[in-house]
C-alpha cells in the first residue's frame, strides 16, 4: 500500500510501552514509515508513562518543544498515547492546544481510524476506553522492526496486585492473559523472520493463565522453549510473591531460558514492604534468591527500588543499602517515591521530605554502580557469548551485544554481525557495559 508520511514515535517508561510502540508501528505500517527524527515527521506520537510524576512532566515539556515544528508545518499531527493519555484523556487536549489526538492504552487498534478523523474532519480527537478484555499483539512483524534479533511478545496485560504506590492497575486495567495459541504463533512468526531471542512481557508474568486451556506460566515457557530456531527466552516482570520453586526449576531445566531474572524488591524493610502492600517479607525474598542461585549458579538479578516511601526512616533505608551489598544485583532501577493519583499511597502523608529523598537516591545509586563495576571487573579476560543486538548507541563503529545473563558488551565489528551469536573476550570493564573484542 501507498505510504503517506513519516512517523516519529517517542517511547517513555517500561518494556510494555516499548512493545506497544512496536504494535503502534505495525498498525500504521501501510501509511507511515519511521522518521529518523521529529524534524522530518508528519506524525509525532508520544507513548507516555505515568508511573512517576516526573515522566508526566517530561511529556508536557516535550510537547511544548514541538511548537516551532507545528508553526512550520500546520499539517503536523501530534498524538499522545500510553498511560498518561489513559489517565488524563481529554485533559491533555484541554491543557495543550498543540495536541491533535489522544488515545488510551486499550485503543491502539483504533489509531488508523482516529487519524482519519483528524485528517479528514479536522477534529481534535480523544478516545479512551476504560478496559478491554482482549490482549492483542502486533501479529505480523512490521517492516520497521522485522530485522531485530531480540523481540518482545506480550502475554498478558494489566495487574490485580494494587501495590500501594503503583498506578498500573488504574491505567492498564485488571490482569488478562492472552491465549497461548496466539502467543506461540506470534513467536514462531518472529523466529521465522530472524529473531533469536524473545522476551515474554506482562506486569506479573508469574500469574499467567491461558484463558482457553488453563495452562500456567511454566506450561507456556515449555511450549515457547520447544520452538525450533529460538536460542534465548526471557520474561519480565516477576512478582517476588509469585516466584515459585517450580518456576526456578523450569528456568534451570529449559535450555532457552536465560540466566537472568528481574525481581523487583522495592525496599528491604518489612515495615516499608508492608506499607507498600507487596505481600512478601525480606526473608521470603532472600530465600527465593538463595534457591535460584543454588539451581542456576551464574544467574544474574536486577531489581527496582523506591526510596522515600511514606513512613520510611533512615534505618529502613539502611536495610536496603545493606541488602544491595548482600545480594549483589547486576543492576538496579531506583526512583524517588512520588504519589500517583488514585493509588493507596497517595492518601498517605508523603512524610519523607524531598531533600531527604534527593539525598538517599544518589547514595543508593552510587553503591549500586560500585557493585556493578565490581561485577564487571570479575569478568575481565573472560570469553562470553553474546547475541549481537545492534550498534552501540554512543560509539561509532561499535556493536552492542548481550550475554545470556544480561551483561551488555560493546566491541568493534561490522553491521552484518547483527543478529548472530558471537564469542567476545572482555578487555575493559566499565560502569555500564563491558568492552571486548571478537574471538576469532
Ligand atoms: S505488581 Fe504491583 S508494582 Fe507491579 S504492576 Fe502490579 S501493582 Fe504495579
Boltz pocket constraint, residues with backbone or C-beta under 6 A from the ligand:
constraints:
  - pocket:
      binder: B
      contacts: [[A, 159], [A, 160], [A, 161], [A, 162], [A, 163], [A, 166], [A, 167], [A, 168], [A, 169], [A, 203], [A, 204], [A, 239]]
      max_distance: 6.0
